[in-house]
Amino acid sequence: MCFAYAPASNDAERRVRAMAQAMLHRGPDDEGFLVEDSRVPGLALGMRRLSIIDLPGGHQPVWNETHDVAVVFNGELYNYRELRERLVLAGHRFQTKSDTEVFVHGWEEWGEDPA
């Protein structure tokens, strides 16, 4: 995962794409970008993916249903199946089988501090 912030120019996207290209060997299966979003001007997020969970459906960034919460994630959420079940029971709708999507809905349900 990589990010760039360039408030005075449109350089963030170029930078984050270059960073993602430099990480190609770490995630050769997929790449994803969040760039030029009016809600976060100057911010660019990028990621490279080594597909392990939900090979066809794990493209990032992953969005919630209303497209106002997104995540890029590099790692593995080991208890994602249990958390996903809890979130489905709470009314969340999932589009993928990816562990990354659990973060989006978990943020909506529990916020920063789920305790």
Jmol script that loads the backbone (N, CA, C; Angstrom):
load data "model"
ATOM      1  N   MET A   1       0.854  -1.160   0.000  1.00  0.00           N
ATOM      2  CA  MET A   1       0.000   0.000   0.000  1.00  0.00           C
ATOM      3  C   MET A   1       0.898   1.221   0.000  1.00  0.00           C
ATOM      4  N   CYS A   2       0.480   2.262  -0.694  1.00  0.00           N
ATOM      5  CA  CYS A   2       1.237   3.491  -0.728  1.00  0.00           C
ATOM      6  C   CYS A   2       0.274   4.668  -0.812  1.00  0.00           C
ATOM      7  N   PHE A   3       0.758   5.824  -0.368  1.00  0.00           N
ATOM      8  CA  PHE A   3      -0.065   7.015  -0.464  1.00  0.00           C
ATOM      9  C   PHE A   3       0.811   8.220  -0.733  1.00  0.00           C
ATOM     10  N   ALA A   4       0.216   9.228  -1.311  1.00  0.00           N
ATOM     11  CA  ALA A   4       0.904  10.489  -1.592  1.00  0.00           C
ATOM     12  C   ALA A   4      -0.081  11.622  -1.373  1.00  0.00           C
ATOM     13  N   TYR A   5       0.450  12.734  -0.935  1.00  0.00           N
ATOM     14  CA  TYR A   5      -0.363  13.922  -0.732  1.00  0.00           C
ATOM     15  C   TYR A   5       0.381  15.094  -1.336  1.00  0.00           C
ATOM     16  N   ALA A   6      -0.272  15.796  -2.225  1.00  0.00           N
ATOM     17  CA  ALA A   6       0.341  16.934  -2.894  1.00  0.00           C
ATOM     18  C   ALA A   6      -0.710  18.018  -3.073  1.00  0.00           C
ATOM     19  N   PRO A   7      -0.958  18.847  -2.040  1.00  0.00           N
ATOM     20  CA  PRO A   7      -2.056  19.811  -2.094  1.00  0.00           C
ATOM     21  C   PRO A   7      -1.870  20.916  -3.120  1.00  0.00           C
ATOM     22  N   ALA A   8      -0.633  21.215  -3.472  1.00  0.00           N
ATOM     23  CA  ALA A   8      -0.392  22.349  -4.362  1.00  0.00           C
ATOM     24  C   ALA A   8      -0.302  21.943  -5.829  1.00  0.00           C
ATOM     25  N   SER A   9      -0.433  20.675  -6.127  1.00  0.00           N
ATOM     26  CA  SER A   9      -0.311  20.239  -7.523  1.00  0.00           C
ATOM     27  C   SER A   9      -1.121  18.975  -7.736  1.00  0.00           C
ATOM     28  N   ASN A  10      -1.120  18.489  -8.945  1.00  0.00           N
ATOM     29  CA  ASN A  10      -1.782  17.227  -9.251  1.00  0.00           C
ATOM     30  C   ASN A  10      -0.751  16.104  -9.306  1.00  0.00           C
ATOM     31  N   ASP A  11       0.316  16.243  -8.543  1.00  0.00           N
ATOM     32  CA  ASP A  11       1.432  15.317  -8.568  1.00  0.00           C
ATOM     33  C   ASP A  11       1.191  14.050  -7.753  1.00  0.00           C
ATOM     34  N   ALA A  12       0.202  14.031  -6.879  1.00  0.00           N
ATOM     35  CA  ALA A  12      -0.020  12.881  -6.001  1.00  0.00           C
ATOM     36  C   ALA A  12      -0.282  11.604  -6.803  1.00  0.00           C
ATOM     37  N   GLU A  13      -1.115  11.689  -7.820  1.00  0.00           N
ATOM     38  CA  GLU A  13      -1.418  10.482  -8.599  1.00  0.00           C
ATOM     39  C   GLU A  13      -0.168   9.931  -9.269  1.00  0.00           C
ATOM     40  N   ARG A  14       0.618  10.783  -9.884  1.00  0.00           N
ATOM     41  CA  ARG A  14       1.848  10.323 -10.539  1.00  0.00           C
ATOM     42  C   ARG A  14       2.766   9.639  -9.539  1.00  0.00           C
ATOM     43  N   ARG A  15       2.891  10.241  -8.367  1.00  0.00           N
ATOM     44  CA  ARG A  15       3.767   9.680  -7.340  1.00  0.00           C
ATOM     45  C   ARG A  15       3.271   8.317  -6.858  1.00  0.00           C
ATOM     46  N   VAL A  16       1.987   8.216  -6.584  1.00  0.00           N
ATOM     47  CA  VAL A  16       1.480   6.958  -6.035  1.00  0.00           C
ATOM     48  C   VAL A  16       1.513   5.845  -7.083  1.00  0.00           C
ATOM     49  N   ARG A  17       1.306   6.172  -8.331  1.00  0.00           N
ATOM     50  CA  ARG A  17       1.416   5.158  -9.390  1.00  0.00           C
ATOM     51  C   ARG A  17       2.861   4.676  -9.546  1.00  0.00           C
ATOM     52  N   ALA A  18       3.805   5.582  -9.410  1.00  0.00           N
ATOM     53  CA  ALA A  18       5.223   5.195  -9.472  1.00  0.00           C
ATOM     54  C   ALA A  18       5.590   4.309  -8.285  1.00  0.00           C
ATOM     55  N   MET A  19       5.080   4.631  -7.106  1.00  0.00           N
ATOM     56  CA  MET A  19       5.346   3.801  -5.928  1.00  0.00           C
ATOM     57  C   MET A  19       4.755   2.410  -6.096  1.00  0.00           C
ATOM     58  N   ALA A  20       3.541   2.338  -6.602  1.00  0.00           N
ATOM     59  CA  ALA A  20       2.900   1.037  -6.802  1.00  0.00           C
ATOM     60  C   ALA A  20       3.670   0.212  -7.837  1.00  0.00           C
ATOM     61  N   GLN A  21       4.159   0.855  -8.868  1.00  0.00           N
ATOM     62  CA  GLN A  21       4.942   0.145  -9.887  1.00  0.00           C
ATOM     63  C   GLN A  21       6.231  -0.410  -9.276  1.00  0.00           C
ATOM     64  N   ALA A  22       6.830   0.344  -8.363  1.00  0.00           N
ATOM     65  CA  ALA A  22       8.064  -0.111  -7.711  1.00  0.00           C
ATOM     66  C   ALA A  22       7.811  -1.322  -6.816  1.00  0.00           C
ATOM     67  N   MET A  23       6.558  -1.532  -6.395  1.00  0.00           N
ATOM     68  CA  MET A  23       6.206  -2.671  -5.536  1.00  0.00           C
ATOM     69  C   MET A  23       5.644  -3.842  -6.328  1.00  0.00           C
ATOM     70  N   LEU A  24       5.762  -3.827  -7.626  1.00  0.00           N
ATOM     71  CA  LEU A  24       5.178  -4.869  -8.473  1.00  0.00           C
ATOM     72  C   LEU A  24       5.571  -6.270  -8.014  1.00  0.00           C
ATOM     73  N   HIS A  25       6.805  -6.447  -7.616  1.00  0.00           N
ATOM     74  CA  HIS A  25       7.275  -7.769  -7.181  1.00  0.00           C
ATOM     75  C   HIS A  25       6.589  -8.240  -5.898  1.00  0.00           C
ATOM     76  N   ARG A  26       6.023  -7.326  -5.104  1.00  0.00           N
ATOM     77  CA  ARG A  26       5.349  -7.676  -3.852  1.00  0.00           C
ATOM     78  C   ARG A  26       3.877  -8.022  -4.063  1.00  0.00           C
ATOM     79  N   GLY A  27       3.315  -7.586  -5.173  1.00  0.00           N
ATOM     80  CA  GLY A  27       1.910  -7.845  -5.442  1.00  0.00           C
ATOM     81  C   GLY A  27       1.665  -7.877  -6.930  1.00  0.00           C
ATOM     82  N   PRO A  28       2.037  -8.980  -7.567  1.00  0.00           N
ATOM     83  CA  PRO A  28       1.951  -9.029  -9.024  1.00  0.00           C
ATOM     84  C   PRO A  28       0.558  -9.296  -9.588  1.00  0.00           C
ATOM     85  N   ASP A  29      -0.423  -9.602  -8.724  1.00  0.00           N
ATOM     86  CA  ASP A  29      -1.718 -10.055  -9.218  1.00  0.00           C
ATOM     87  C   ASP A  29      -2.701  -8.940  -9.538  1.00  0.00           C
ATOM     88  N   ASP A  30      -2.562  -7.795  -8.877  1.00  0.00           N
ATOM     89  CA  ASP A  30      -3.564  -6.749  -9.052  1.00  0.00           C
ATOM     90  C   ASP A  30      -3.006  -5.436  -8.531  1.00  0.00           C
ATOM     91  N   GLU A  31      -3.623  -4.355  -8.953  1.00  0.00           N
ATOM     92  CA  GLU A  31      -3.320  -3.043  -8.413  1.00  0.00           C
ATOM     93  C   GLU A  31      -4.619  -2.258  -8.349  1.00  0.00           C
ATOM     94  N   GLY A  32      -4.668  -1.300  -7.448  1.00  0.00           N
ATOM     95  CA  GLY A  32      -5.853  -0.466  -7.318  1.00  0.00           C
ATOM     96  C   GLY A  32      -5.457   0.917  -6.845  1.00  0.00           C
ATOM     97  N   PHE A  33      -6.265   1.914  -7.231  1.00  0.00           N
ATOM     98  CA  PHE A  33      -5.942   3.304  -6.904  1.00  0.00           C
ATOM     99  C   PHE A  33      -7.195   4.062  -6.514  1.00  0.00           C
ATOM    100  N   LEU A  34      -7.015   4.985  -5.594  1.00  0.00           N
ATOM    101  CA  LEU A  34      -8.039   5.957  -5.245  1.00  0.00           C
ATOM    102  C   LEU A  34      -7.387   7.315  -5.467  1.00  0.00           C
ATOM    103  N   VAL A  35      -7.776   7.974  -6.540  1.00  0.00           N
ATOM    104  CA  VAL A  35      -7.151   9.237  -6.919  1.00  0.00           C
ATOM    105  C   VAL A  35      -8.223  10.225  -7.377  1.00  0.00           C
ATOM    106  N   GLU A  36      -7.896  11.493  -7.282  1.00  0.00           N
ATOM    107  CA  GLU A  36      -8.751  12.572  -7.771  1.00  0.00           C
ATOM    108  C   GLU A  36     -10.169  12.498  -7.216  1.00  0.00           C
ATOM    109  N   ASP A  37     -10.292  12.234  -5.924  1.00  0.00           N
ATOM    110  CA  ASP A  37     -11.598  12.221  -5.276  1.00  0.00           C
ATOM    111  C   ASP A  37     -11.830  13.603  -4.679  1.00  0.00           C
ATOM    112  N   SER A  38     -12.919  14.240  -5.029  1.00  0.00           N
ATOM    113  CA  SER A  38     -13.184  15.616  -4.585  1.00  0.00           C
ATOM    114  C   SER A  38     -13.317  15.729  -3.068  1.00  0.00           C
ATOM    115  N   ARG A  39     -13.624  14.613  -2.400  1.00  0.00           N
ATOM    116  CA  ARG A  39     -13.742  14.644  -0.937  1.00  0.00           C
ATOM    117  C   ARG A  39     -12.392  14.721  -0.240  1.00  0.00           C
ATOM    118  N   VAL A  40     -11.342  14.309  -0.931  1.00  0.00           N
ATOM    119  CA  VAL A  40      -9.990  14.343  -0.362  1.00  0.00           C
ATOM    120  C   VAL A  40      -9.008  14.870  -1.409  1.00  0.00           C
ATOM    121  N   PRO A  41      -9.130  16.147  -1.755  1.00  0.00           N
ATOM    122  CA  PRO A  41      -8.263  16.705  -2.797  1.00  0.00           C
ATOM    123  C   PRO A  41      -6.791  16.602  -2.421  1.00  0.00           C
ATOM    124  N   GLY A  42      -5.999  16.210  -3.391  1.00  0.00           N
ATOM    125  CA  GLY A  42      -4.563  16.104  -3.192  1.00  0.00           C
ATOM    126  C   GLY A  42      -4.098  14.759  -2.664  1.00  0.00           C
ATOM    127  N   LEU A  43      -5.011  13.888  -2.280  1.00  0.00           N
ATOM    128  CA  LEU A  43      -4.646  12.588  -1.733  1.00  0.00           C
ATOM    129  C   LEU A  43      -4.758  11.513  -2.806  1.00  0.00           C
ATOM    130  N   ALA A  44      -3.793  10.621  -2.831  1.00  0.00           N
ATOM    131  CA  ALA A  44      -3.826   9.475  -3.737  1.00  0.00           C
ATOM    132  C   ALA A  44      -3.409   8.236  -2.947  1.00  0.00           C
ATOM    133  N   LEU A  45      -4.176   7.165  -3.077  1.00  0.00           N
ATOM    134  CA  LEU A  45      -3.857   5.883  -2.460  1.00  0.00           C
ATOM    135  C   LEU A  45      -3.648   4.856  -3.554  1.00  0.00           C
ATOM    136  N   GLY A  46      -2.734   3.956  -3.319  1.00  0.00           N
ATOM    137  CA  GLY A  46      -2.482   2.893  -4.280  1.00  0.00           C
ATOM    138  C   GLY A  46      -2.123   1.621  -3.558  1.00  0.00           C
ATOM    139  N   MET A  47      -2.288   0.506  -4.229  1.00  0.00           N
ATOM    140  CA  MET A  47      -1.940  -0.769  -3.627  1.00  0.00           C
ATOM    141  C   MET A  47      -1.584  -1.779  -4.701  1.00  0.00           C
ATOM    142  N   ARG A  48      -0.769  -2.724  -4.305  1.00  0.00           N
ATOM    143  CA  ARG A  48      -0.454  -3.893  -5.127  1.00  0.00           C
ATOM    144  C   ARG A  48      -0.968  -5.099  -4.370  1.00  0.00           C
ATOM    145  N   ARG A  49      -1.399  -6.103  -5.078  1.00  0.00           N
ATOM    146  CA  ARG A  49      -2.044  -7.239  -4.427  1.00  0.00           C
ATOM    147  C   ARG A  49      -1.448  -8.562  -4.870  1.00  0.00           C
ATOM    148  N   LEU A  50      -1.131  -9.370  -3.869  1.00  0.00           N
ATOM    149  CA  LEU A  50      -0.849 -10.780  -4.069  1.00  0.00           C
ATOM    150  C   LEU A  50      -2.132 -11.484  -3.670  1.00  0.00           C
ATOM    151  N   SER A  51      -2.843 -12.030  -4.624  1.00  0.00           N
ATOM    152  CA  SER A  51      -4.180 -12.587  -4.374  1.00  0.00           C
ATOM    153  C   SER A  51      -4.091 -13.884  -3.598  1.00  0.00           C
ATOM    154  N   ILE A  52      -4.702 -13.871  -2.394  1.00  0.00           N
ATOM    155  CA  ILE A  52      -4.736 -15.059  -1.548  1.00  0.00           C
ATOM    156  C   ILE A  52      -6.179 -15.401  -1.210  1.00  0.00           C
ATOM    157  N   ILE A  53      -6.945 -14.411  -0.750  1.00  0.00           N
ATOM    158  CA  ILE A  53      -8.352 -14.608  -0.401  1.00  0.00           C
ATOM    159  C   ILE A  53      -9.206 -13.919  -1.464  1.00  0.00           C
ATOM    160  N   ASP A  54     -10.265 -14.566  -1.901  1.00  0.00           N
ATOM    161  CA  ASP A  54     -11.188 -14.040  -2.913  1.00  0.00           C
ATOM    162  C   ASP A  54     -10.429 -13.557  -4.143  1.00  0.00           C
ATOM    163  N   LEU A  55      -9.785 -14.479  -4.810  1.00  0.00           N
ATOM    164  CA  LEU A  55      -8.949 -14.147  -5.952  1.00  0.00           C
ATOM    165  C   LEU A  55      -9.660 -13.295  -6.994  1.00  0.00           C
ATOM    166  N   PRO A  56     -10.890 -13.654  -7.427  1.00  0.00           N
ATOM    167  CA  PRO A  56     -11.528 -12.820  -8.457  1.00  0.00           C
ATOM    168  C   PRO A  56     -12.194 -11.557  -7.925  1.00  0.00           C
ATOM    169  N   GLY A  57     -12.549 -11.507  -6.634  1.00  0.00           N
ATOM    170  CA  GLY A  57     -13.360 -10.400  -6.152  1.00  0.00           C
ATOM    171  C   GLY A  57     -12.679  -9.453  -5.194  1.00  0.00           C
ATOM    172  N   GLY A  58     -11.392  -9.587  -4.975  1.00  0.00           N
ATOM    173  CA  GLY A  58     -10.721  -8.786  -3.966  1.00  0.00           C
ATOM    174  C   GLY A  58     -10.085  -7.502  -4.461  1.00  0.00           C
ATOM    175  N   HIS A  59     -10.519  -6.993  -5.616  1.00  0.00           N
ATOM    176  CA  HIS A  59      -9.932  -5.766  -6.156  1.00  0.00           C
ATOM    177  C   HIS A  59     -10.141  -4.602  -5.184  1.00  0.00           C
ATOM    178  N   GLN A  60      -9.144  -3.780  -5.032  1.00  0.00           N
ATOM    179  CA  GLN A  60      -9.199  -2.636  -4.119  1.00  0.00           C
ATOM    180  C   GLN A  60      -9.008  -1.339  -4.888  1.00  0.00           C
ATOM    181  N   PRO A  61      -9.453  -0.208  -4.356  1.00  0.00           N
ATOM    182  CA  PRO A  61     -10.075  -0.060  -3.047  1.00  0.00           C
ATOM    183  C   PRO A  61     -11.445  -0.719  -3.005  1.00  0.00           C
ATOM    184  N   VAL A  62     -11.827  -1.112  -1.791  1.00  0.00           N
ATOM    185  CA  VAL A  62     -13.133  -1.716  -1.527  1.00  0.00           C
ATOM    186  C   VAL A  62     -14.019  -0.643  -0.919  1.00  0.00           C
ATOM    187  N   TRP A  63     -15.247  -0.536  -1.427  1.00  0.00           N
ATOM    188  CA  TRP A  63     -16.192   0.502  -0.996  1.00  0.00           C
ATOM    189  C   TRP A  63     -17.373  -0.107  -0.268  1.00  0.00           C
ATOM    190  N   ASN A  64     -18.022   0.698   0.546  1.00  0.00           N
ATOM    191  CA  ASN A  64     -19.294   0.292   1.143  1.00  0.00           C
ATOM    192  C   ASN A  64     -20.418   0.500   0.119  1.00  0.00           C
ATOM    193  N   GLU A  65     -21.651   0.189   0.527  1.00  0.00           N
ATOM    194  CA  GLU A  65     -22.778   0.255  -0.413  1.00  0.00           C
ATOM    195  C   GLU A  65     -23.048   1.662  -0.929  1.00  0.00           C
ATOM    196  N   THR A  66     -22.844   2.665  -0.091  1.00  0.00           N
ATOM    197  CA  THR A  66     -23.140   4.044  -0.489  1.00  0.00           C
ATOM    198  C   THR A  66     -21.938   4.768  -1.079  1.00  0.00           C
ATOM    199  N   HIS A  67     -20.841   4.060  -1.219  1.00  0.00           N
ATOM    200  CA  HIS A  67     -19.637   4.580  -1.873  1.00  0.00           C
ATOM    201  C   HIS A  67     -19.081   5.816  -1.157  1.00  0.00           C
ATOM    202  N   ASP A  68     -19.209   5.831   0.186  1.00  0.00           N
ATOM    203  CA  ASP A  68     -18.632   6.958   0.925  1.00  0.00           C
ATOM    204  C   ASP A  68     -17.582   6.514   1.948  1.00  0.00           C
ATOM    205  N   VAL A  69     -17.307   5.213   2.022  1.00  0.00           N
ATOM    206  CA  VAL A  69     -16.226   4.683   2.848  1.00  0.00           C
ATOM    207  C   VAL A  69     -15.450   3.699   1.980  1.00  0.00           C
ATOM    208  N   ALA A  70     -14.139   3.897   1.937  1.00  0.00           N
ATOM    209  CA  ALA A  70     -13.280   3.017   1.138  1.00  0.00           C
ATOM    210  C   ALA A  70     -12.074   2.601   1.961  1.00  0.00           C
ATOM    211  N   VAL A  71     -11.477   1.484   1.561  1.00  0.00           N
ATOM    212  CA  VAL A  71     -10.267   1.012   2.227  1.00  0.00           C
ATOM    213  C   VAL A  71      -9.341   0.374   1.198  1.00  0.00           C
ATOM    214  N   VAL A  72      -8.049   0.564   1.421  1.00  0.00           N
ATOM    215  CA  VAL A  72      -7.021  -0.258   0.785  1.00  0.00           C
ATOM    216  C   VAL A  72      -6.287  -0.926   1.940  1.00  0.00           C
ATOM    217  N   PHE A  73      -5.964  -2.175   1.775  1.00  0.00           N
ATOM    218  CA  PHE A  73      -5.447  -2.964   2.885  1.00  0.00           C
ATOM    219  C   PHE A  73      -4.407  -3.940   2.386  1.00  0.00           C
ATOM    220  N   ASN A  74      -3.303  -4.012   3.117  1.00  0.00           N
ATOM    221  CA  ASN A  74      -2.249  -4.959   2.809  1.00  0.00           C
ATOM    222  C   ASN A  74      -2.035  -5.817   4.047  1.00  0.00           C
ATOM    223  N   GLY A  75      -2.534  -7.007   4.015  1.00  0.00           N
ATOM    224  CA  GLY A  75      -2.401  -7.892   5.153  1.00  0.00           C
ATOM    225  C   GLY A  75      -3.465  -8.954   5.088  1.00  0.00           C
ATOM    226  N   GLU A  76      -3.720  -9.557   6.226  1.00  0.00           N
ATOM    227  CA  GLU A  76      -4.769 -10.567   6.283  1.00  0.00           C
ATOM    228  C   GLU A  76      -5.491 -10.429   7.608  1.00  0.00           C
ATOM    229  N   LEU A  77      -6.790 -10.396   7.547  1.00  0.00           N
ATOM    230  CA  LEU A  77      -7.631 -10.326   8.736  1.00  0.00           C
ATOM    231  C   LEU A  77      -8.052 -11.759   9.056  1.00  0.00           C
ATOM    232  N   TYR A  78      -7.445 -12.348  10.064  1.00  0.00           N
ATOM    233  CA  TYR A  78      -7.603 -13.783  10.316  1.00  0.00           C
ATOM    234  C   TYR A  78      -9.012 -14.174  10.758  1.00  0.00           C
ATOM    235  N   ASN A  79      -9.701 -13.325  11.494  1.00  0.00           N
ATOM    236  CA  ASN A  79     -11.047 -13.678  11.959  1.00  0.00           C
ATOM    237  C   ASN A  79     -12.128 -13.002  11.114  1.00  0.00           C
ATOM    238  N   TYR A  80     -11.839 -12.766   9.843  1.00  0.00           N
ATOM    239  CA  TYR A  80     -12.788 -12.032   9.002  1.00  0.00           C
ATOM    240  C   TYR A  80     -14.095 -12.782   8.789  1.00  0.00           C
ATOM    241  N   ARG A  81     -14.068 -14.092   8.775  1.00  0.00           N
ATOM    242  CA  ARG A  81     -15.323 -14.841   8.561  1.00  0.00           C
ATOM    243  C   ARG A  81     -16.297 -14.604   9.720  1.00  0.00           C
ATOM    244  N   GLU A  82     -15.790 -14.671  10.944  1.00  0.00           N
ATOM    245  CA  GLU A  82     -16.627 -14.432  12.121  1.00  0.00           C
ATOM    246  C   GLU A  82     -17.152 -12.995  12.132  1.00  0.00           C
ATOM    247  N   LEU A  83     -16.286 -12.042  11.856  1.00  0.00           N
ATOM    248  CA  LEU A  83     -16.708 -10.640  11.825  1.00  0.00           C
ATOM    249  C   LEU A  83     -17.712 -10.394  10.710  1.00  0.00           C
ATOM    250  N   ARG A  84     -17.492 -11.017   9.562  1.00  0.00           N
ATOM    251  CA  ARG A  84     -18.417 -10.868   8.429  1.00  0.00           C
ATOM    252  C   ARG A  84     -19.806 -11.358   8.807  1.00  0.00           C
ATOM    253  N   GLU A  85     -19.877 -12.498   9.476  1.00  0.00           N
ATOM    254  CA  GLU A  85     -21.174 -13.027   9.911  1.00  0.00           C
ATOM    255  C   GLU A  85     -21.888 -12.039  10.833  1.00  0.00           C
ATOM    256  N   ARG A  86     -21.160 -11.456  11.771  1.00  0.00           N
ATOM    257  CA  ARG A  86     -21.750 -10.471  12.682  1.00  0.00           C
ATOM    258  C   ARG A  86     -22.258  -9.257  11.916  1.00  0.00           C
ATOM    259  N   LEU A  87     -21.495  -8.827  10.922  1.00  0.00           N
ATOM    260  CA  LEU A  87     -21.891  -7.651  10.149  1.00  0.00           C
ATOM    261  C   LEU A  87     -23.096  -7.936   9.251  1.00  0.00           C
ATOM    262  N   VAL A  88     -23.162  -9.125   8.687  1.00  0.00           N
ATOM    263  CA  VAL A  88     -24.329  -9.510   7.884  1.00  0.00           C
ATOM    264  C   VAL A  88     -25.571  -9.518   8.764  1.00  0.00           C
ATOM    265  N   LEU A  89     -25.457 -10.064   9.974  1.00  0.00           N
ATOM    266  CA  LEU A  89     -26.593 -10.074  10.901  1.00  0.00           C
ATOM    267  C   LEU A  89     -27.011  -8.659  11.291  1.00  0.00           C
ATOM    268  N   ALA A  90     -26.077  -7.723  11.239  1.00  0.00           N
ATOM    269  CA  ALA A  90     -26.378  -6.319  11.554  1.00  0.00           C
ATOM    270  C   ALA A  90     -26.940  -5.577  10.343  1.00  0.00           C
ATOM    271  N   GLY A  91     -27.037  -6.256   9.178  1.00  0.00           N
ATOM    272  CA  GLY A  91     -27.670  -5.655   8.009  1.00  0.00           C
ATOM    273  C   GLY A  91     -26.737  -5.185   6.913  1.00  0.00           C
ATOM    274  N   HIS A  92     -25.451  -5.441   7.035  1.00  0.00           N
ATOM    275  CA  HIS A  92     -24.521  -5.017   5.991  1.00  0.00           C
ATOM    276  C   HIS A  92     -24.559  -5.981   4.812  1.00  0.00           C
ATOM    277  N   ARG A  93     -24.426  -5.430   3.626  1.00  0.00           N
ATOM    278  CA  ARG A  93     -24.429  -6.222   2.396  1.00  0.00           C
ATOM    279  C   ARG A  93     -23.020  -6.253   1.820  1.00  0.00           C
ATOM    280  N   PHE A  94     -22.533  -7.442   1.550  1.00  0.00           N
ATOM    281  CA  PHE A  94     -21.183  -7.625   1.030  1.00  0.00           C
ATOM    282  C   PHE A  94     -21.228  -7.914  -0.464  1.00  0.00           C
ATOM    283  N   GLN A  95     -20.275  -7.360  -1.174  1.00  0.00           N
ATOM    284  CA  GLN A  95     -20.169  -7.575  -2.613  1.00  0.00           C
ATOM    285  C   GLN A  95     -19.095  -8.598  -2.964  1.00  0.00           C
ATOM    286  N   THR A  96     -18.174  -8.877  -2.011  1.00  0.00           N
ATOM    287  CA  THR A  96     -17.061  -9.790  -2.260  1.00  0.00           C
ATOM    288  C   THR A  96     -16.961 -10.795  -1.128  1.00  0.00           C
ATOM    289  N   LYS A  97     -16.048 -11.711  -1.264  1.00  0.00           N
ATOM    290  CA  LYS A  97     -15.700 -12.649  -0.197  1.00  0.00           C
ATOM    291  C   LYS A  97     -14.391 -12.226   0.468  1.00  0.00           C
ATOM    292  N   SER A  98     -13.904 -11.059   0.162  1.00  0.00           N
ATOM    293  CA  SER A  98     -12.606 -10.578   0.618  1.00  0.00           C
ATOM    294  C   SER A  98     -12.607 -10.186   2.091  1.00  0.00           C
ATOM    295  N   ASP A  99     -11.496 -10.454   2.770  1.00  0.00           N
ATOM    296  CA  ASP A  99     -11.349 -10.000   4.147  1.00  0.00           C
ATOM    297  C   ASP A  99     -11.274  -8.470   4.212  1.00  0.00           C
ATOM    298  N   THR A 100     -10.812  -7.840   3.169  1.00  0.00           N
ATOM    299  CA  THR A 100     -10.691  -6.385   3.148  1.00  0.00           C
ATOM    300  C   THR A 100     -12.045  -5.701   3.282  1.00  0.00           C
ATOM    301  N   GLU A 101     -13.078  -6.258   2.685  1.00  0.00           N
ATOM    302  CA  GLU A 101     -14.399  -5.627   2.754  1.00  0.00           C
ATOM    303  C   GLU A 101     -14.939  -5.595   4.186  1.00  0.00           C
ATOM    304  N   VAL A 102     -14.487  -6.508   5.033  1.00  0.00           N
ATOM    305  CA  VAL A 102     -14.908  -6.503   6.434  1.00  0.00           C
ATOM    306  C   VAL A 102     -14.480  -5.199   7.115  1.00  0.00           C
ATOM    307  N   PHE A 103     -13.332  -4.649   6.730  1.00  0.00           N
ATOM    308  CA  PHE A 103     -12.887  -3.380   7.301  1.00  0.00           C
ATOM    309  C   PHE A 103     -13.867  -2.252   7.022  1.00  0.00           C
ATOM    310  N   VAL A 104     -14.358  -2.171   5.808  1.00  0.00           N
ATOM    311  CA  VAL A 104     -15.291  -1.101   5.431  1.00  0.00           C
ATOM    312  C   VAL A 104     -16.545  -1.158   6.295  1.00  0.00           C
ATOM    313  N   HIS A 105     -17.146  -2.316   6.356  1.00  0.00           N
ATOM    314  CA  HIS A 105     -18.391  -2.454   7.102  1.00  0.00           C
ATOM    315  C   HIS A 105     -18.157  -2.411   8.612  1.00  0.00           C
ATOM    316  N   GLY A 106     -17.010  -2.914   9.053  1.00  0.00           N
ATOM    317  CA  GLY A 106     -16.669  -2.819  10.466  1.00  0.00           C
ATOM    318  C   GLY A 106     -16.518  -1.372  10.905  1.00  0.00           C
ATOM    319  N   TRP A 107     -15.935  -0.547  10.059  1.00  0.00           N
ATOM    320  CA  TRP A 107     -15.800   0.887  10.353  1.00  0.00           C
ATOM    321  C   TRP A 107     -17.186   1.521  10.483  1.00  0.00           C
ATOM    322  N   GLU A 108     -18.066   1.169   9.576  1.00  0.00           N
ATOM    323  CA  GLU A 108     -19.426   1.718   9.644  1.00  0.00           C
ATOM    324  C   GLU A 108     -20.134   1.282  10.927  1.00  0.00           C
ATOM    325  N   GLU A 109     -19.948   0.031  11.295  1.00  0.00           N
ATOM    326  CA  GLU A 109     -20.679  -0.526  12.437  1.00  0.00           C
ATOM    327  C   GLU A 109     -20.072  -0.126  13.786  1.00  0.00           C
ATOM    328  N   TRP A 110     -18.739  -0.168  13.881  1.00  0.00           N
ATOM    329  CA  TRP A 110     -18.088  -0.010  15.184  1.00  0.00           C
ATOM    330  C   TRP A 110     -17.202   1.217  15.296  1.00  0.00           C
ATOM    331  N   GLY A 111     -16.886   1.870  14.183  1.00  0.00           N
ATOM    332  CA  GLY A 111     -16.020   3.054  14.233  1.00  0.00           C
ATOM    333  C   GLY A 111     -14.585   2.717  14.593  1.00  0.00           C
ATOM    334  N   GLU A 112     -13.886   3.707  15.125  1.00  0.00           N
ATOM    335  CA  GLU A 112     -12.475   3.557  15.444  1.00  0.00           C
ATOM    336  C   GLU A 112     -12.225   2.653  16.636  1.00  0.00           C
ATOM    337  N   ASP A 113     -13.121   2.641  17.593  1.00  0.00           N
ATOM    338  CA  ASP A 113     -12.906   1.919  18.834  1.00  0.00           C
ATOM    339  C   ASP A 113     -14.058   0.954  19.081  1.00  0.00           C
ATOM    340  N   PRO A 114     -13.924  -0.296  18.598  1.00  0.00           N
ATOM    341  CA  PRO A 114     -15.036  -1.236  18.701  1.00  0.00           C
ATOM    342  C   PRO A 114     -15.279  -1.768  20.111  1.00  0.00           C
ATOM    343  N   ALA A 115     -14.448  -1.424  21.050  1.00  0.00           N
ATOM    344  CA  ALA A 115     -14.580  -1.985  22.413  1.00  0.00           C
ATOM    345  C   ALA A 115     -15.785  -1.450  23.154  1.00  0.00           C
TER     346      ALA A 115
END
end "model"
wireframe off; spacefill off
backbone 0.3
color backbone group
